[in-house]
Amino acid sequence: MVNTFLRDLPFVLLGGALGSALRYFVSVLTIYDTSSPLPYKTLIVNVIGCFLAGFVAMYFEHHSRFNHIRLFLLIGFIGAFTTFSTFSLETVKLYQAGHLRTALWNIVLSTLSCLVSVLAGFWLGFRIR
């Protein structure tokens, strides 16, 4: 078990480093000017990440010989790229700031769009595997 962990860890670490760097790049690159406090950047990243997670999970389901690529992408890259903790924190801050309706919309939009994105990723991964 320890040997497997040590063999797999570099793939997860490298994927995580690249995923977090891309997450930072998206936050710097994405500029929106709106009066709404809705955290659009986090929503965009989570939808993209959920689509990728669905796609990678389905695509590599029957390709166990590519387990290192799956670890790199799913656990490392996508795990670091998506921002569920940020989503949760921003939702609580919206509520604390008195934006109850926006906080609820953030929960509904993020949850539904990310679930649909995972399903779309599953579908695409199934179609091209």
Protein Blocks (a to p, Z undefined) as FASTA:
>chain_A
ZZmmmmmmmmmmmmmmmmmmmmmmmmmmpccddfbfbdfklmmmmmmmmmmmmmmmmmmm
mmmklmmmmmmmmmmmmmmmpcfklmmmmmmmmmmnopamlmmmmmmmmmmmmmmmmmmm
mmmmmmmZZ
